[in-house]
Amino acid sequence: MRLTPAQLRQFNEDGVLILPNLFSDAEVEVLRAAMNRVLTQDNPANIREKKSEVVRTAMGLHVRDEVFARLSRHPRFVEPARQITGQNLYIQQSKINVKEAFTGEVWQWHQDFPTHHRDDGVPRPEALNLHVLLDDVNEFNGPLYFIRGSHRFGPAASIYDTTTTSHPLWVIDPGVVRQMTDKGDLISAKGKAGTALIFGECVAHCSPPNLSPWTRAIFSLILNPVANRFTNPKRPEYIHHRDLTPVTPLHDGCLLDELEPVA
Protein backbone atom coordinates (compact mmCIF):
# COMPACT_ATOMS: atom_id res chain seq x y z
CA MET A 1 0.00 0.00 0.00
CA ARG A 2 1.24 3.48 -0.89
CA LEU A 3 -0.16 6.85 0.12
CA THR A 4 -1.52 9.06 -2.64
CA PRO A 5 0.07 12.45 -3.44
CA ALA A 6 -2.93 14.13 -1.78
CA GLN A 7 -2.47 12.07 1.39
CA LEU A 8 1.23 12.88 1.50
CA ARG A 9 0.44 16.60 1.14
CA GLN A 10 -2.05 16.41 3.97
CA PHE A 11 0.44 14.56 6.18
CA ASN A 12 3.12 17.17 5.48
CA GLU A 13 0.73 20.05 6.16
CA ASP A 14 -1.11 18.73 9.22
CA GLY A 15 1.48 16.37 10.70
CA VAL A 16 -1.19 13.70 11.07
CA LEU A 17 -3.13 11.55 8.63
CA ILE A 18 -6.41 9.74 9.40
CA LEU A 19 -7.19 6.70 7.24
CA PRO A 20 -10.77 5.43 7.78
CA ASN A 21 -11.44 1.70 7.47
CA LEU A 22 -7.83 0.77 6.79
CA PHE A 23 -8.42 -2.55 8.58
CA SER A 24 -11.55 -4.65 8.06
CA ASP A 25 -14.06 -5.78 10.68
CA ALA A 26 -12.67 -9.32 10.44
CA GLU A 27 -9.12 -8.05 11.03
CA VAL A 28 -10.25 -5.92 13.98
CA GLU A 29 -11.91 -9.00 15.50
CA VAL A 30 -8.58 -10.85 15.32
CA LEU A 31 -6.76 -7.88 16.87
CA ARG A 32 -9.28 -7.54 19.69
CA ALA A 33 -8.97 -11.23 20.56
CA ALA A 34 -5.19 -10.82 20.77
CA MET A 35 -5.64 -7.68 22.88
CA ASN A 36 -7.80 -9.57 25.36
CA ARG A 37 -5.07 -12.21 25.66
CA VAL A 38 -2.28 -9.76 26.48
CA LEU A 39 -4.33 -7.56 28.81
CA THR A 40 -5.02 -10.50 31.13
CA GLN A 41 -1.34 -11.44 31.45
CA ASP A 42 0.60 -10.80 34.65
CA ASN A 43 3.47 -9.00 32.96
CA PRO A 44 5.56 -5.95 33.96
CA ALA A 45 4.97 -4.61 30.44
CA ASN A 46 1.30 -4.16 31.38
CA ILE A 47 1.30 -0.72 33.03
CA ARG A 48 -1.73 0.02 35.20
CA GLU A 49 -3.68 3.18 35.90
CA LYS A 50 -2.66 5.15 38.96
CA LYS A 51 -6.10 5.03 40.58
CA SER A 52 -8.04 2.07 39.21
CA GLU A 53 -5.21 -0.46 38.64
CA VAL A 54 -6.79 -1.28 35.27
CA VAL A 55 -4.22 -1.80 32.48
CA ARG A 56 -3.46 1.58 30.90
CA THR A 57 -0.76 0.47 28.46
CA ALA A 58 0.34 -2.98 27.33
CA MET A 59 3.81 -2.80 25.77
CA GLY A 60 6.21 -5.02 23.84
CA LEU A 61 3.33 -6.62 21.98
CA HIS A 62 5.16 -7.79 18.85
CA VAL A 63 7.29 -10.11 21.00
CA ARG A 64 4.36 -11.23 23.17
CA ASP A 65 1.74 -12.29 20.62
CA GLU A 66 1.95 -13.52 17.03
CA VAL A 67 -0.99 -11.36 15.92
CA PHE A 68 0.82 -8.19 16.96
CA ALA A 69 4.05 -9.47 15.45
CA ARG A 70 2.17 -9.61 12.14
CA LEU A 71 0.47 -6.24 12.64
CA SER A 72 3.86 -4.62 13.32
CA ARG A 73 5.01 -5.87 9.90
CA HIS A 74 1.78 -5.23 8.07
CA PRO A 75 2.23 -3.65 4.62
CA ARG A 76 -0.50 -1.09 5.35
CA PHE A 77 1.80 0.27 8.07
CA VAL A 78 5.32 -0.54 6.87
CA GLU A 79 4.99 0.58 3.25
CA PRO A 80 3.56 4.08 3.99
CA ALA A 81 6.17 4.51 6.75
CA ARG A 82 9.01 3.68 4.35
CA GLN A 83 7.41 5.91 1.71
CA ILE A 84 7.36 8.87 4.12
CA THR A 85 10.83 8.39 5.61
CA GLY A 86 12.66 6.87 2.66
CA GLN A 87 14.70 4.79 5.11
CA ASN A 88 15.04 1.33 6.62
CA LEU A 89 13.02 1.18 9.84
CA TYR A 90 13.15 -0.88 13.02
CA ILE A 91 10.36 -1.56 15.51
CA GLN A 92 11.01 0.90 18.30
CA GLN A 93 7.82 0.26 20.25
CA SER A 94 4.52 -1.63 19.99
CA LYS A 95 1.74 -1.18 22.51
CA ILE A 96 -1.96 -0.74 23.18
CA ASN A 97 -3.22 2.29 25.06
CA VAL A 98 -6.53 1.64 26.80
CA LYS A 99 -8.98 4.10 28.28
CA GLU A 100 -11.33 1.99 30.37
CA ALA A 101 -14.94 3.12 30.56
CA PHE A 102 -15.49 5.59 33.42
CA THR A 103 -11.91 5.32 34.77
CA GLY A 104 -9.52 5.88 31.83
CA GLU A 105 -7.09 8.64 32.79
CA VAL A 106 -5.64 11.56 30.87
CA TRP A 107 -2.62 11.58 28.56
CA GLN A 108 -1.11 15.03 28.92
CA TRP A 109 -0.19 17.33 26.01
CA HIS A 110 3.11 16.06 24.64
CA GLN A 111 5.24 15.33 21.62
CA ASP A 112 6.81 11.89 21.34
CA PHE A 113 10.28 13.12 20.48
CA PRO A 114 11.28 14.74 23.81
CA THR A 115 10.69 11.43 25.61
CA HIS A 116 12.50 9.37 22.97
CA HIS A 117 15.37 11.88 22.81
CA ARG A 118 15.86 12.42 26.54
CA ASP A 119 15.11 8.92 27.77
CA ASP A 120 16.42 6.78 24.89
CA GLY A 121 18.96 9.01 23.14
CA VAL A 122 17.15 9.03 19.77
CA PRO A 123 19.02 11.79 17.88
CA ARG A 124 16.39 13.25 15.53
CA PRO A 125 12.56 13.41 15.31
CA GLU A 126 12.28 11.00 12.38
CA ALA A 127 10.19 8.14 13.80
CA LEU A 128 6.56 7.60 12.86
CA ASN A 129 3.64 6.56 15.05
CA LEU A 130 1.13 4.26 13.34
CA HIS A 131 -2.16 3.60 15.11
CA VAL A 132 -5.21 1.48 14.54
CA LEU A 133 -8.40 2.03 16.55
CA LEU A 134 -9.52 -1.23 18.17
CA ASP A 135 -12.81 0.29 19.36
CA ASP A 136 -15.13 2.83 17.83
CA VAL A 137 -13.82 6.19 19.07
CA ASN A 138 -16.23 9.09 19.52
CA GLU A 139 -16.14 12.51 21.14
CA PHE A 140 -16.95 11.05 24.55
CA ASN A 141 -14.60 8.09 25.13
CA GLY A 142 -11.21 9.77 25.09
CA PRO A 143 -10.23 10.44 21.47
CA LEU A 144 -6.75 11.63 20.64
CA TYR A 145 -6.47 15.39 20.10
CA PHE A 146 -3.81 16.76 17.73
CA ILE A 147 -2.78 20.36 17.05
CA ARG A 148 -2.79 20.75 13.30
CA GLY A 149 0.62 21.84 11.98
CA SER A 150 2.29 21.74 15.42
CA HIS A 151 5.18 19.70 13.98
CA ARG A 152 6.45 22.91 12.40
CA PHE A 153 7.40 24.19 15.88
CA GLY A 154 10.00 21.45 16.14
CA PRO A 155 10.82 19.91 19.52
CA ALA A 156 9.06 22.02 22.18
CA ALA A 157 10.22 22.86 25.68
CA SER A 158 8.98 20.01 27.88
CA ILE A 159 8.63 19.26 31.59
CA TYR A 160 9.10 15.80 33.08
CA ASP A 161 5.80 14.87 34.72
CA THR A 162 6.04 11.97 37.17
CA THR A 163 2.91 12.70 39.21
CA THR A 164 -0.14 13.16 36.98
CA THR A 165 -0.38 9.54 35.80
CA SER A 166 1.30 6.18 36.33
CA HIS A 167 3.44 6.62 33.21
CA PRO A 168 6.09 9.39 33.47
CA LEU A 169 6.09 11.65 30.43
CA TRP A 170 7.84 14.72 29.03
CA VAL A 171 4.87 17.10 28.66
CA ILE A 172 4.51 20.44 26.88
CA ASP A 173 4.21 23.61 28.91
CA PRO A 174 0.64 25.01 28.65
CA GLY A 175 1.98 28.32 27.35
CA VAL A 176 3.57 26.54 24.41
CA VAL A 177 0.32 24.66 23.74
CA ARG A 178 -1.44 28.06 23.53
CA GLN A 179 1.13 29.27 21.02
CA MET A 180 0.60 26.15 18.93
CA THR A 181 -3.18 26.46 18.94
CA ASP A 182 -2.88 30.11 17.89
CA LYS A 183 -1.35 28.77 14.67
CA GLY A 184 -3.39 25.61 14.12
CA ASP A 185 -6.77 24.22 15.14
CA LEU A 186 -7.43 20.95 16.95
CA ILE A 187 -8.09 17.63 15.26
CA SER A 188 -10.13 15.02 17.15
CA ALA A 189 -9.18 11.59 15.85
CA LYS A 190 -12.53 9.83 15.89
CA GLY A 191 -13.64 6.91 13.79
CA LYS A 192 -14.84 3.36 13.47
CA ALA A 193 -12.67 0.51 14.73
CA GLY A 194 -10.16 -0.24 11.98
CA THR A 195 -9.42 3.42 11.32
CA ALA A 196 -5.68 4.15 11.22
CA LEU A 197 -3.61 7.21 12.13
CA ILE A 198 -0.10 8.18 11.05
CA PHE A 199 1.73 11.04 12.77
CA GLY A 200 5.24 12.27 13.38
CA GLU A 201 7.41 12.77 16.45
CA CYS A 202 6.83 16.51 16.84
CA VAL A 203 3.04 16.63 16.49
CA ALA A 204 1.51 17.79 19.79
CA HIS A 205 -1.21 15.45 21.01
CA CYS A 206 -3.10 14.37 24.12
CA SER A 207 -6.29 12.61 25.15
CA PRO A 208 -8.83 13.47 27.85
CA PRO A 209 -10.16 11.16 30.56
CA ASN A 210 -12.82 8.68 29.54
CA LEU A 211 -15.93 9.30 31.62
CA SER A 212 -18.18 7.55 29.11
CA PRO A 213 -19.53 3.98 29.44
CA TRP A 214 -17.49 2.92 26.38
CA THR A 215 -13.92 1.64 26.66
CA ARG A 216 -11.55 2.68 23.90
CA ALA A 217 -8.32 0.91 22.93
CA ILE A 218 -5.76 1.95 20.32
CA PHE A 219 -2.80 -0.05 19.03
CA SER A 220 0.35 2.01 18.53
CA LEU A 221 3.43 1.06 16.52
CA ILE A 222 6.50 3.29 16.38
CA LEU A 223 8.89 2.69 13.49
CA ASN A 224 12.21 4.53 13.62
CA PRO A 225 14.95 4.75 10.97
CA VAL A 226 17.83 2.43 11.77
CA ALA A 227 20.19 5.37 11.12
CA ASN A 228 18.34 7.28 13.88
CA ARG A 229 18.56 4.48 16.44
CA PHE A 230 18.69 4.92 20.21
CA THR A 231 22.03 5.74 21.88
CA ASN A 232 20.99 5.35 25.53
CA PRO A 233 19.36 1.97 26.17
CA LYS A 234 18.44 2.56 29.81
CA ARG A 235 14.70 1.91 29.70
CA PRO A 236 13.32 -1.66 29.64
CA GLU A 237 13.34 -3.26 26.22
CA TYR A 238 9.56 -3.55 26.18
CA ILE A 239 9.51 0.29 26.09
CA HIS A 240 12.23 0.76 23.46
CA HIS A 241 13.28 -2.38 21.62
CA ARG A 242 16.93 -3.15 20.89
CA ASP A 243 16.53 -5.25 17.74
CA LEU A 244 17.60 -3.03 14.83
CA THR A 245 16.72 -5.50 12.10
CA PRO A 246 14.97 -3.51 9.34
CA VAL A 247 11.30 -4.38 9.32
CA THR A 248 10.02 -5.96 6.11
CA PRO A 249 6.32 -6.10 5.23
CA LEU A 250 4.35 -9.35 5.23
CA HIS A 251 1.58 -10.04 2.74
CA ASP A 252 -1.62 -8.02 2.96
CA GLY A 253 -3.83 -10.81 4.32
CA CYS A 254 -1.43 -11.84 7.10
CA LEU A 255 -3.79 -11.01 9.98
CA LEU A 256 -6.36 -13.50 8.74
CA ASP A 257 -3.91 -16.38 8.27
CA GLU A 258 -4.28 -19.25 10.70
CA LEU A 259 -2.11 -18.94 13.81
CA GLU A 260 0.30 -21.68 14.81
CA PRO A 261 -1.07 -23.73 17.74
CA VAL A 262 0.22 -22.62 21.14
CA ALA A 263 2.39 -25.34 22.71
Backbone hydrogen bonds, N-H to C=O, Kabsch-Sander energy under -0.5 kcal/mol:
donor,donor_aa,acceptor,acceptor_aa,energy
8,L,4,T,-2.4
9,R,5,P,-2.2
10,Q,6,A,-2.2
11,F,7,Q,-2.6
12,N,8,L,-2.5
13,E,9,R,-2.2
14,D,10,Q,-3.2
15,G,10,Q,-0.5
15,G,11,F,-2.3
17,L,198,I,-2.5
19,L,17,L,-0.5
19,L,196,A,-3.3
22,L,19,L,-1.0
22,L,194,G,-0.8
23,F,194,G,-2.0
28,V,24,S,-2.6
29,E,25,D,-2.2
30,V,26,A,-1.5
31,L,27,E,-2.3
32,R,28,V,-2.8
33,A,29,E,-1.9
34,A,30,V,-1.9
35,M,31,L,-2.5
36,N,32,R,-2.4
37,R,33,A,-1.4
38,V,34,A,-2.1
39,L,35,M,-2.5
40,T,36,N,-0.9
40,T,37,R,-0.5
41,Q,38,V,-1.1
43,N,41,Q,-1.2
46,N,43,N,-2.3
47,I,45,A,-0.9
47,I,57,T,-3.2
49,E,54,V,-3.3
53,E,49,E,-0.8
56,R,47,I,-3.2
57,T,47,I,-2.0
58,A,96,I,-2.3
59,M,45,A,-2.3
59,M,57,T,-0.5
60,G,94,S,-1.2
60,G,238,Y,-0.8
61,L,94,S,-1.5
63,V,60,G,-1.3
64,R,61,L,-1.3
65,D,61,L,-1.8
69,A,65,D,-1.7
70,R,66,E,-2.1
71,L,67,V,-2.4
72,S,68,F,-2.1
73,R,70,R,-1.4
74,H,71,L,-1.5
77,F,74,H,-1.9
78,V,74,H,-3.0
79,E,75,P,-1.4
81,A,77,F,-1.9
82,R,78,V,-2.5
83,Q,79,E,-2.2
84,I,80,P,-2.4
85,T,81,A,-2.4
86,G,82,R,-2.6
90,Y,224,N,-2.8
92,Q,90,Y,-1.0
92,Q,222,I,-2.3
93,Q,222,I,-1.4
95,K,220,S,-2.5
96,I,58,A,-2.0
97,N,218,I,-2.6
98,V,56,R,-3.0
98,V,96,I,-0.5
99,K,216,R,-3.1
100,E,98,V,-0.5
102,F,212,S,-1.6
103,T,100,E,-0.5
103,T,101,A,-0.8
104,G,100,E,-2.5
104,G,210,N,-0.7
107,W,207,S,-2.6
110,H,205,H,-2.2
112,D,201,E,-0.7
113,F,201,E,-2.2
115,T,111,Q,-0.6
115,T,112,D,-0.5
116,H,112,D,-2.0
117,H,113,F,-3.3
118,R,114,P,-2.5
119,D,115,T,-2.4
120,D,115,T,-0.6
120,D,116,H,-1.0
121,G,117,H,-1.0
122,V,116,H,-2.0
126,E,124,R,-2.1
128,L,223,L,-2.5
129,N,199,F,-3.0
130,L,128,L,-0.5
130,L,221,L,-3.2
131,H,129,N,-0.5
131,H,197,L,-2.8
132,V,219,F,-1.7
133,L,195,T,-2.8
134,L,217,A,-2.6
135,D,217,A,-0.8
137,V,191,G,-3.0
138,N,136,D,-0.5
144,L,189,A,-0.6
145,Y,206,C,-3.0
146,F,187,I,-2.5
147,I,204,A,-1.9
148,R,146,F,-0.7
148,R,185,D,-2.8
149,G,14,D,-2.1
150,S,147,I,-2.1
152,R,149,G,-1.8
153,F,150,S,-1.6
154,G,151,H,-1.3
159,I,171,V,-3.0
161,D,159,I,-0.8
161,D,169,L,-3.1
162,T,160,Y,-0.7
169,L,161,D,-2.0
171,V,159,I,-3.2
171,V,169,L,-0.8
172,I,109,W,-2.5
173,D,157,A,-1.1
176,V,173,D,-0.9
177,V,173,D,-1.9
178,R,174,P,-2.2
179,Q,175,G,-1.7
180,M,176,V,-2.4
181,T,177,V,-2.5
182,D,178,R,-1.4
183,K,179,Q,-0.7
183,K,180,M,-0.9
184,G,180,M,-1.6
187,I,146,F,-2.8
189,A,144,L,-2.8
189,A,187,I,-0.6
190,K,188,S,-1.8
191,G,137,V,-2.2
194,G,133,L,-2.5
195,T,192,K,-2.1
196,A,19,L,-2.6
197,L,131,H,-1.5
198,I,17,L,-2.2
199,F,129,N,-2.1
200,G,15,G,-1.4
201,E,127,A,-0.8
203,V,200,G,-1.1
204,A,202,C,-0.5
205,H,110,H,-2.5
206,C,145,Y,-1.7
207,S,107,W,-2.1
210,N,104,G,-2.4
211,L,140,F,-0.6
211,L,209,P,-0.8
212,S,140,F,-0.5
215,T,213,P,-0.5
216,R,99,K,-2.0
218,I,97,N,-2.2
219,F,132,V,-2.4
220,S,95,K,-3.3
221,L,130,L,-2.5
222,I,93,Q,-2.9
223,L,128,L,-2.1
223,L,221,L,-0.6
224,N,90,Y,-2.2
226,V,88,N,-2.4
228,N,225,P,-1.8
229,R,226,V,-1.4
231,T,120,D,-1.4
232,N,120,D,-2.4
234,K,119,D,-0.5
234,K,232,N,-2.4
239,I,236,P,-1.9
240,H,236,P,-1.6
241,H,92,Q,-2.3
244,L,242,R,-0.6
247,V,89,L,-3.4
250,L,73,R,-2.6
254,C,251,H,-1.7
256,L,253,G,-1.4
257,D,254,C,-1.0
